[in-house]
Amino acid sequence: MEPITTTAMIGTIVGYLAKTIKDNKSVQDFFKDFTIASVQLLWHLFIKSVNEYENIIA
């Protein structure tokens, strides 16, 4: 029987944690909310009003 290397153990643990986090609904909701908040923040930093936005795309 071959001894288990530290690298293999760490790889297994990280893989398990990544899968658990990916499948966790609260983590998915956090990233969704974080993305929406980031887009809104950037929107307000660069575009001050809807009229300014309409002038840019027109």
PDB file with SEQRES, HELIX, SHEET and CRYST1 records, atoms N, CA, C and O in Angstrom:
SEQRES   1 A   58  MET GLU PRO ILE THR THR THR ALA MET ILE GLY THR ILE          
SEQRES   2 A   58  VAL GLY TYR LEU ALA LYS THR ILE LYS ASP ASN LYS SER          
SEQRES   3 A   58  VAL GLN ASP PHE PHE LYS ASP PHE THR ILE ALA SER VAL          
SEQRES   4 A   58  GLN LEU LEU TRP HIS LEU PHE ILE LYS SER VAL ASN GLU          
SEQRES   5 A   58  TYR GLU ASN ILE ILE ALA                                      
HELIX    1 AA1 THR A    6  ASP A   23  1                                  18    
HELIX    2 AA2 LYS A   25  PHE A   46  1                                  22    
HELIX    3 AA3 VAL A   50  ILE A   57  1                                   8    
CRYST1    1.000    1.000    1.000  90.00  90.00  90.00 P 1           1          
ATOM      1  N   MET A   1       0.850  -1.184   0.000  1.00  0.00           N  
ATOM      2  CA  MET A   1       0.000   0.000   0.000  1.00  0.00           C  
ATOM      3  C   MET A   1       0.891   1.241   0.000  1.00  0.00           C  
ATOM      4  O   MET A   1       1.875   1.324   0.736  1.00  0.00           O  
ATOM      5  N   GLU A   2       0.531   2.170  -0.818  1.00  0.00           N  
ATOM      6  CA  GLU A   2       1.306   3.403  -0.999  1.00  0.00           C  
ATOM      7  C   GLU A   2       0.869   4.456   0.026  1.00  0.00           C  
ATOM      8  O   GLU A   2      -0.332   4.616   0.247  1.00  0.00           O  
ATOM      9  N   PRO A   3       1.788   5.166   0.648  1.00  0.00           N  
ATOM     10  CA  PRO A   3       1.406   6.191   1.622  1.00  0.00           C  
ATOM     11  C   PRO A   3       0.718   7.376   0.929  1.00  0.00           C  
ATOM     12  O   PRO A   3       1.027   7.705  -0.216  1.00  0.00           O  
ATOM     13  N   ILE A   4      -0.192   7.988   1.623  1.00  0.00           N  
ATOM     14  CA  ILE A   4      -0.907   9.150   1.085  1.00  0.00           C  
ATOM     15  C   ILE A   4      -0.021  10.376   1.271  1.00  0.00           C  
ATOM     16  O   ILE A   4       0.459  10.651   2.371  1.00  0.00           O  
ATOM     17  N   THR A   5       0.184  11.097   0.192  1.00  0.00           N  
ATOM     18  CA  THR A   5       1.037  12.277   0.274  1.00  0.00           C  
ATOM     19  C   THR A   5       0.235  13.472   0.786  1.00  0.00           C  
ATOM     20  O   THR A   5      -0.992  13.511   0.692  1.00  0.00           O  
ATOM     21  N   THR A   6       0.952  14.426   1.319  1.00  0.00           N  
ATOM     22  CA  THR A   6       0.320  15.642   1.835  1.00  0.00           C  
ATOM     23  C   THR A   6      -0.398  16.380   0.712  1.00  0.00           C  
ATOM     24  O   THR A   6      -1.489  16.911   0.916  1.00  0.00           O  
ATOM     25  N   THR A   7       0.203  16.416  -0.460  1.00  0.00           N  
ATOM     26  CA  THR A   7      -0.396  17.098  -1.603  1.00  0.00           C  
ATOM     27  C   THR A   7      -1.723  16.462  -1.983  1.00  0.00           C  
ATOM     28  O   THR A   7      -2.693  17.168  -2.260  1.00  0.00           O  
ATOM     29  N   ALA A   8      -1.776  15.158  -1.998  1.00  0.00           N  
ATOM     30  CA  ALA A   8      -3.016  14.462  -2.342  1.00  0.00           C  
ATOM     31  C   ALA A   8      -4.095  14.731  -1.301  1.00  0.00           C  
ATOM     32  O   ALA A   8      -5.261  14.928  -1.643  1.00  0.00           O  
ATOM     33  N   MET A   9      -3.702  14.740  -0.022  1.00  0.00           N  
ATOM     34  CA  MET A   9      -4.678  15.011   1.042  1.00  0.00           C  
ATOM     35  C   MET A   9      -5.223  16.432   0.927  1.00  0.00           C  
ATOM     36  O   MET A   9      -6.429  16.654   1.036  1.00  0.00           O  
ATOM     37  N   ILE A  10      -4.335  17.380   0.708  1.00  0.00           N  
ATOM     38  CA  ILE A  10      -4.770  18.770   0.586  1.00  0.00           C  
ATOM     39  C   ILE A  10      -5.667  18.932  -0.636  1.00  0.00           C  
ATOM     40  O   ILE A  10      -6.680  19.629  -0.573  1.00  0.00           O  
ATOM     41  N   GLY A  11      -5.307  18.304  -1.734  1.00  0.00           N  
ATOM     42  CA  GLY A  11      -6.130  18.365  -2.941  1.00  0.00           C  
ATOM     43  C   GLY A  11      -7.525  17.820  -2.711  1.00  0.00           C  
ATOM     44  O   GLY A  11      -8.506  18.398  -3.178  1.00  0.00           O  
ATOM     45  N   THR A  12      -7.620  16.717  -2.000  1.00  0.00           N  
ATOM     46  CA  THR A  12      -8.917  16.115  -1.694  1.00  0.00           C  
ATOM     47  C   THR A  12      -9.750  17.035  -0.810  1.00  0.00           C  
ATOM     48  O   THR A  12     -10.941  17.228  -1.057  1.00  0.00           O  
ATOM     49  N   ILE A  13      -9.128  17.599   0.215  1.00  0.00           N  
ATOM     50  CA  ILE A  13      -9.846  18.485   1.137  1.00  0.00           C  
ATOM     51  C   ILE A  13     -10.322  19.744   0.425  1.00  0.00           C  
ATOM     52  O   ILE A  13     -11.469  20.159   0.596  1.00  0.00           O  
ATOM     53  N   VAL A  14      -9.450  20.353  -0.371  1.00  0.00           N  
ATOM     54  CA  VAL A  14      -9.823  21.575  -1.095  1.00  0.00           C  
ATOM     55  C   VAL A  14     -10.942  21.282  -2.094  1.00  0.00           C  
ATOM     56  O   VAL A  14     -11.872  22.076  -2.237  1.00  0.00           O  
ATOM     57  N   GLY A  15     -10.853  20.157  -2.775  1.00  0.00           N  
ATOM     58  CA  GLY A  15     -11.909  19.778  -3.716  1.00  0.00           C  
ATOM     59  C   GLY A  15     -13.252  19.606  -3.021  1.00  0.00           C  
ATOM     60  O   GLY A  15     -14.281  20.062  -3.520  1.00  0.00           O  
ATOM     61  N   TYR A  16     -13.237  18.953  -1.878  1.00  0.00           N  
ATOM     62  CA  TYR A  16     -14.468  18.752  -1.111  1.00  0.00           C  
ATOM     63  C   TYR A  16     -15.044  20.091  -0.646  1.00  0.00           C  
ATOM     64  O   TYR A  16     -16.247  20.327  -0.766  1.00  0.00           O  
ATOM     65  N   LEU A  17     -14.186  20.967  -0.114  1.00  0.00           N  
ATOM     66  CA  LEU A  17     -14.656  22.280   0.349  1.00  0.00           C  
ATOM     67  C   LEU A  17     -15.204  23.113  -0.801  1.00  0.00           C  
ATOM     68  O   LEU A  17     -16.229  23.779  -0.653  1.00  0.00           O  
ATOM     69  N   ALA A  18     -14.536  23.081  -1.931  1.00  0.00           N  
ATOM     70  CA  ALA A  18     -15.006  23.846  -3.089  1.00  0.00           C  
ATOM     71  C   ALA A  18     -16.374  23.348  -3.539  1.00  0.00           C  
ATOM     72  O   ALA A  18     -17.251  24.156  -3.845  1.00  0.00           O  
ATOM     73  N   LYS A  19     -16.569  22.035  -3.584  1.00  0.00           N  
ATOM     74  CA  LYS A  19     -17.866  21.483  -3.990  1.00  0.00           C  
ATOM     75  C   LYS A  19     -18.945  21.853  -2.981  1.00  0.00           C  
ATOM     76  O   LYS A  19     -20.056  22.214  -3.368  1.00  0.00           O  
ATOM     77  N   THR A  20     -18.632  21.767  -1.703  1.00  0.00           N  
ATOM     78  CA  THR A  20     -19.590  22.094  -0.651  1.00  0.00           C  
ATOM     79  C   THR A  20     -20.001  23.568  -0.734  1.00  0.00           C  
ATOM     80  O   THR A  20     -21.182  23.898  -0.624  1.00  0.00           O  
ATOM     81  N   ILE A  21     -19.030  24.433  -0.928  1.00  0.00           N  
ATOM     82  CA  ILE A  21     -19.322  25.870  -1.034  1.00  0.00           C  
ATOM     83  C   ILE A  21     -20.131  26.155  -2.298  1.00  0.00           C  
ATOM     84  O   ILE A  21     -21.067  26.953  -2.268  1.00  0.00           O  
ATOM     85  N   LYS A  22     -19.774  25.504  -3.412  1.00  0.00           N  
ATOM     86  CA  LYS A  22     -20.481  25.728  -4.678  1.00  0.00           C  
ATOM     87  C   LYS A  22     -21.945  25.305  -4.571  1.00  0.00           C  
ATOM     88  O   LYS A  22     -22.821  25.951  -5.145  1.00  0.00           O  
ATOM     89  N   ASP A  23     -22.207  24.241  -3.851  1.00  0.00           N  
ATOM     90  CA  ASP A  23     -23.570  23.715  -3.735  1.00  0.00           C  
ATOM     91  C   ASP A  23     -24.388  24.401  -2.644  1.00  0.00           C  
ATOM     92  O   ASP A  23     -25.593  24.165  -2.547  1.00  0.00           O  
ATOM     93  N   ASN A  24     -23.771  25.232  -1.834  1.00  0.00           N  
ATOM     94  CA  ASN A  24     -24.452  25.875  -0.713  1.00  0.00           C  
ATOM     95  C   ASN A  24     -25.287  27.056  -1.216  1.00  0.00           C  
ATOM     96  O   ASN A  24     -24.749  27.977  -1.830  1.00  0.00           O  
ATOM     97  N   LYS A  25     -26.578  27.033  -0.962  1.00  0.00           N  
ATOM     98  CA  LYS A  25     -27.496  28.065  -1.444  1.00  0.00           C  
ATOM     99  C   LYS A  25     -27.176  29.434  -0.865  1.00  0.00           C  
ATOM    100  O   LYS A  25     -27.261  30.433  -1.579  1.00  0.00           O  
ATOM    101  N   SER A  26     -26.812  29.506   0.402  1.00  0.00           N  
ATOM    102  CA  SER A  26     -26.534  30.811   1.009  1.00  0.00           C  
ATOM    103  C   SER A  26     -25.295  31.452   0.397  1.00  0.00           C  
ATOM    104  O   SER A  26     -25.232  32.674   0.270  1.00  0.00           O  
ATOM    105  N   VAL A  27     -24.310  30.645   0.017  1.00  0.00           N  
ATOM    106  CA  VAL A  27     -23.119  31.189  -0.638  1.00  0.00           C  
ATOM    107  C   VAL A  27     -23.484  31.698  -2.030  1.00  0.00           C  
ATOM    108  O   VAL A  27     -23.016  32.759  -2.445  1.00  0.00           O  
ATOM    109  N   GLN A  28     -24.304  30.959  -2.743  1.00  0.00           N  
ATOM    110  CA  GLN A  28     -24.751  31.397  -4.068  1.00  0.00           C  
ATOM    111  C   GLN A  28     -25.517  32.711  -3.962  1.00  0.00           C  
ATOM    112  O   GLN A  28     -25.316  33.614  -4.774  1.00  0.00           O  
ATOM    113  N   ASP A  29     -26.393  32.821  -2.966  1.00  0.00           N  
ATOM    114  CA  ASP A  29     -27.152  34.055  -2.764  1.00  0.00           C  
ATOM    115  C   ASP A  29     -26.231  35.216  -2.424  1.00  0.00           C  
ATOM    116  O   ASP A  29     -26.444  36.338  -2.884  1.00  0.00           O  
ATOM    117  N   PHE A  30     -25.198  34.948  -1.614  1.00  0.00           N  
ATOM    118  CA  PHE A  30     -24.248  36.002  -1.270  1.00  0.00           C  
ATOM    119  C   PHE A  30     -23.568  36.540  -2.516  1.00  0.00           C  
ATOM    120  O   PHE A  30     -23.489  37.755  -2.695  1.00  0.00           O  
ATOM    121  N   PHE A  31     -23.072  35.655  -3.388  1.00  0.00           N  
ATOM    122  CA  PHE A  31     -22.377  36.117  -4.586  1.00  0.00           C  
ATOM    123  C   PHE A  31     -23.325  36.825  -5.547  1.00  0.00           C  
ATOM    124  O   PHE A  31     -22.920  37.764  -6.233  1.00  0.00           O  
ATOM    125  N   LYS A  32     -24.575  36.389  -5.605  1.00  0.00           N  
ATOM    126  CA  LYS A  32     -25.564  37.065  -6.446  1.00  0.00           C  
ATOM    127  C   LYS A  32     -25.804  38.481  -5.915  1.00  0.00           C  
ATOM    128  O   LYS A  32     -25.774  39.444  -6.682  1.00  0.00           O  
ATOM    129  N   ASP A  33     -26.039  38.609  -4.620  1.00  0.00           N  
ATOM    130  CA  ASP A  33     -26.254  39.926  -4.005  1.00  0.00           C  
ATOM    131  C   ASP A  33     -25.017  40.807  -4.133  1.00  0.00           C  
ATOM    132  O   ASP A  33     -25.132  42.006  -4.391  1.00  0.00           O  
ATOM    133  N   PHE A  34     -23.841  40.223  -3.957  1.00  0.00           N  
ATOM    134  CA  PHE A  34     -22.593  40.973  -4.074  1.00  0.00           C  
ATOM    135  C   PHE A  34     -22.419  41.516  -5.489  1.00  0.00           C  
ATOM    136  O   PHE A  34     -21.998  42.658  -5.672  1.00  0.00           O  
ATOM    137  N   THR A  35     -22.743  40.700  -6.485  1.00  0.00           N  
ATOM    138  CA  THR A  35     -22.626  41.138  -7.878  1.00  0.00           C  
ATOM    139  C   THR A  35     -23.584  42.285  -8.174  1.00  0.00           C  
ATOM    140  O   THR A  35     -23.202  43.271  -8.804  1.00  0.00           O  
ATOM    141  N   ILE A  36     -24.818  42.158  -7.724  1.00  0.00           N  
ATOM    142  CA  ILE A  36     -25.810  43.214  -7.949  1.00  0.00           C  
ATOM    143  C   ILE A  36     -25.369  44.506  -7.271  1.00  0.00           C  
ATOM    144  O   ILE A  36     -25.455  45.574  -7.876  1.00  0.00           O  
ATOM    145  N   ALA A  37     -24.906  44.432  -6.046  1.00  0.00           N  
ATOM    146  CA  ALA A  37     -24.461  45.622  -5.316  1.00  0.00           C  
ATOM    147  C   ALA A  37     -23.247  46.257  -5.990  1.00  0.00           C  
ATOM    148  O   ALA A  37     -23.143  47.482  -6.046  1.00  0.00           O  
ATOM    149  N   SER A  38     -22.340  45.448  -6.496  1.00  0.00           N  
ATOM    150  CA  SER A  38     -21.153  45.974  -7.177  1.00  0.00           C  
ATOM    151  C   SER A  38     -21.524  46.716  -8.449  1.00  0.00           C  
ATOM    152  O   SER A  38     -20.994  47.791  -8.728  1.00  0.00           O  
ATOM    153  N   VAL A  39     -22.436  46.138  -9.218  1.00  0.00           N  
ATOM    154  CA  VAL A  39     -22.875  46.795 -10.451  1.00  0.00           C  
ATOM    155  C   VAL A  39     -23.563  48.115 -10.125  1.00  0.00           C  
ATOM    156  O   VAL A  39     -23.329  49.114 -10.804  1.00  0.00           O  
ATOM    157  N   GLN A  40     -24.397  48.134  -9.110  1.00  0.00           N  
ATOM    158  CA  GLN A  40     -25.077  49.370  -8.731  1.00  0.00           C  
ATOM    159  C   GLN A  40     -24.088  50.425  -8.263  1.00  0.00           C  
ATOM    160  O   GLN A  40     -24.238  51.602  -8.591  1.00  0.00           O  
ATOM    161  N   LEU A  41     -23.083  50.021  -7.503  1.00  0.00           N  
ATOM    162  CA  LEU A  41     -22.069  50.964  -7.047  1.00  0.00           C  
ATOM    163  C   LEU A  41     -21.314  51.555  -8.226  1.00  0.00           C  
ATOM    164  O   LEU A  41     -21.129  52.769  -8.304  1.00  0.00           O  
ATOM    165  N   LEU A  42     -20.879  50.703  -9.139  1.00  0.00           N  
ATOM    166  CA  LEU A  42     -20.151  51.198 -10.303  1.00  0.00           C  
ATOM    167  C   LEU A  42     -21.038  52.094 -11.164  1.00  0.00           C  
ATOM    168  O   LEU A  42     -20.570  53.097 -11.702  1.00  0.00           O  
ATOM    169  N   TRP A  43     -22.305  51.741 -11.294  1.00  0.00           N  
ATOM    170  CA  TRP A  43     -23.244  52.550 -12.057  1.00  0.00           C  
ATOM    171  C   TRP A  43     -23.279  53.973 -11.503  1.00  0.00           C  
ATOM    172  O   TRP A  43     -23.188  54.943 -12.256  1.00  0.00           O  
ATOM    173  N   HIS A  44     -23.409  54.086 -10.191  1.00  0.00           N  
ATOM    174  CA  HIS A  44     -23.525  55.402  -9.563  1.00  0.00           C  
ATOM    175  C   HIS A  44     -22.199  56.167  -9.554  1.00  0.00           C  
ATOM    176  O   HIS A  44     -22.195  57.396  -9.483  1.00  0.00           O  
ATOM    177  N   LEU A  45     -21.089  55.458  -9.623  1.00  0.00           N  
ATOM    178  CA  LEU A  45     -19.802  56.150  -9.683  1.00  0.00           C  
ATOM    179  C   LEU A  45     -19.574  56.811 -11.036  1.00  0.00           C  
ATOM    180  O   LEU A  45     -19.005  57.900 -11.112  1.00  0.00           O  
ATOM    181  N   PHE A  46     -20.018  56.154 -12.098  1.00  0.00           N  
ATOM    182  CA  PHE A  46     -19.712  56.636 -13.439  1.00  0.00           C  
ATOM    183  C   PHE A  46     -20.866  57.358 -14.118  1.00  0.00           C  
ATOM    184  O   PHE A  46     -20.636  58.231 -14.956  1.00  0.00           O  
ATOM    185  N   ILE A  47     -22.080  57.018 -13.780  1.00  0.00           N  
ATOM    186  CA  ILE A  47     -23.242  57.636 -14.422  1.00  0.00           C  
ATOM    187  C   ILE A  47     -24.112  58.228 -13.325  1.00  0.00           C  
ATOM    188  O   ILE A  47     -24.629  57.509 -12.470  1.00  0.00           O  
ATOM    189  N   LYS A  48     -24.266  59.533 -13.360  1.00  0.00           N  
ATOM    190  CA  LYS A  48     -24.942  60.226 -12.265  1.00  0.00           C  
ATOM    191  C   LYS A  48     -26.470  60.193 -12.381  1.00  0.00           C  
ATOM    192  O   LYS A  48     -27.166  60.270 -11.368  1.00  0.00           O  
ATOM    193  N   SER A  49     -26.987  60.080 -13.586  1.00  0.00           N  
ATOM    194  CA  SER A  49     -28.440  60.084 -13.736  1.00  0.00           C  
ATOM    195  C   SER A  49     -28.848  59.268 -14.963  1.00  0.00           C  
ATOM    196  O   SER A  49     -28.011  58.915 -15.794  1.00  0.00           O  
ATOM    197  N   VAL A  50     -30.135  58.977 -15.061  1.00  0.00           N  
ATOM    198  CA  VAL A  50     -30.661  58.245 -16.209  1.00  0.00           C  
ATOM    199  C   VAL A  50     -30.529  59.091 -17.465  1.00  0.00           C  
ATOM    200  O   VAL A  50     -30.273  58.550 -18.541  1.00  0.00           O  
ATOM    201  N   ASN A  51     -30.698  60.404 -17.356  1.00  0.00           N  
ATOM    202  CA  ASN A  51     -30.552  61.275 -18.514  1.00  0.00           C  
ATOM    203  C   ASN A  51     -29.139  61.214 -19.079  1.00  0.00           C  
ATOM    204  O   ASN A  51     -28.952  61.199 -20.296  1.00  0.00           O  
ATOM    205  N   GLU A  52     -28.151  61.179 -18.201  1.00  0.00           N  
ATOM    206  CA  GLU A  52     -26.764  61.070 -18.658  1.00  0.00           C  
ATOM    207  C   GLU A  52     -26.561  59.741 -19.380  1.00  0.00           C  
ATOM    208  O   GLU A  52     -25.888  59.693 -20.409  1.00  0.00           O  
ATOM    209  N   TYR A  53     -27.137  58.663 -18.850  1.00  0.00           N  
ATOM    210  CA  TYR A  53     -27.045  57.346 -19.491  1.00  0.00           C  
ATOM    211  C   TYR A  53     -27.692  57.381 -20.868  1.00  0.00           C  
ATOM    212  O   TYR A  53     -27.125  56.863 -21.830  1.00  0.00           O  
ATOM    213  N   GLU A  54     -28.861  57.980 -20.974  1.00  0.00           N  
ATOM    214  CA  GLU A  54     -29.558  58.056 -22.264  1.00  0.00           C  
ATOM    215  C   GLU A  54     -28.750  58.875 -23.269  1.00  0.00           C  
ATOM    216  O   GLU A  54     -28.743  58.552 -24.458  1.00  0.00           O  
ATOM    217  N   ASN A  55     -28.067  59.933 -22.810  1.00  0.00           N  
ATOM    218  CA  ASN A  55     -27.227  60.720 -23.712  1.00  0.00           C  
ATOM    219  C   ASN A  55     -26.021  59.929 -24.198  1.00  0.00           C  
ATOM    220  O   ASN A  55     -25.570  60.117 -25.327  1.00  0.00           O  
ATOM    221  N   ILE A  56     -25.499  59.052 -23.358  1.00  0.00           N  
ATOM    222  CA  ILE A  56     -24.336  58.247 -23.748  1.00  0.00           C  
ATOM    223  C   ILE A  56     -24.714  57.229 -24.809  1.00  0.00           C  
ATOM    224  O   ILE A  56     -23.975  57.048 -25.777  1.00  0.00           O  
ATOM    225  N   ILE A  57     -25.852  56.557 -24.649  1.00  0.00           N  
ATOM    226  CA  ILE A  57     -26.211  55.494 -25.591  1.00  0.00           C  
ATOM    227  C   ILE A  57     -26.897  56.030 -26.842  1.00  0.00           C  
ATOM    228  O   ILE A  57     -27.034  55.295 -27.820  1.00  0.00           O  
ATOM    229  N   ALA A  58     -27.332  57.285 -26.840  1.00  0.00           N  
ATOM    230  CA  ALA A  58     -28.050  57.845 -27.997  1.00  0.00           C  
ATOM    231  C   ALA A  58     -27.109  58.188 -29.117  1.00  0.00           C  
ATOM    232  O   ALA A  58     -27.544  58.669 -30.163  1.00  0.00           O  
TER     233      ALA A  58                                                      
END                                                                             
